[in-house]
Amino acid sequence: MNKSQLIDSLSEETLFTKKDVARLLDSLARTVQRALKGGDKVQWASFGTWSVSRRPARKGINPATKQLIDLPAVNVPRFKPGKALRDVVRSI
């Protein structure tokens, strides 16, 4: 399901306009991004938790030249699904 399909589905289920649903989804994405950028976690009960994880610096291999390269430490977003979401996916 892509974003426009999600908007269509939510609009049908909630009876909100597609424009309002799109605005809400964009606002949710910006809010989660701001929280993660500020170092906070975003917890949505029984759905999941977004957080930032630190990936340490490491050695890598350039696949074209086979040379060792140094890869810097980076922050990466993480999502840990909640129990209710895990149970739904397991029952598929």
Secondary structure, DSSP 4 states (H G I P E B T S, - for coil): --HHHHHHHHHHHH---HHHHHHHHHHHHHHHHHHHHTT--EEETTTEEEEEEEEPPEEEE-TTT--EEEEPPEEEEEEEE-HHHHHHHHT-
